[in-house]
Amino acid sequence: MAVVPGRTLTIIAVGFLALDGVLLGLAGWWNRRLELALAGGVLLLAALGVLLLWKRQRQRLADITAARAALKEAAGELRGLIRREGPGGSAGS
């Protein structure tokens, strides 16, 4: 299995945010304190935001990897053209 950069840190961050959100929400509900319940909701939304942004980052990294591969292939083709032509110009000389 390939190691995904930042996977462990992201999962830990989301886990802590979600746990804190649930616990604050429950504390607010049991103590009938709206502030705590709202803070819990904000933390749960933050956990969701981290997950969504992480998914977006992984997609962008995949796009960058594909673009680098295409660029490497194009550079190889250009190198081949240069080698075939040789120094000084056209291949027909």
Phi, psi and omega in degrees: 000135181284143178275124178267123182300130175082002183298312183297313180298320180294316180296320178296315180298315179296319179299315179295316179298316181293316179298314178298320179297315180294315181294319177294320178298317178294319179298319178293322180290316180292322182268002181054047178243110184298326182299316180293319180296319178294319178297321177297318178296320178296319179293323176294321176295323178295320178297318178296319178298319178298317179297315181294317180292326178294318178298318179296319179296317179298322178295318179295320177296323177295320178296318179296319178298317178295319179294321178295321178295318178295319179294320178296319178295317179295320179295322177296319177296318178296319177299319178297318178296318181295319181292323180292321181286329180075179182287144173095358173135227192282161182284338184277359184288000000 
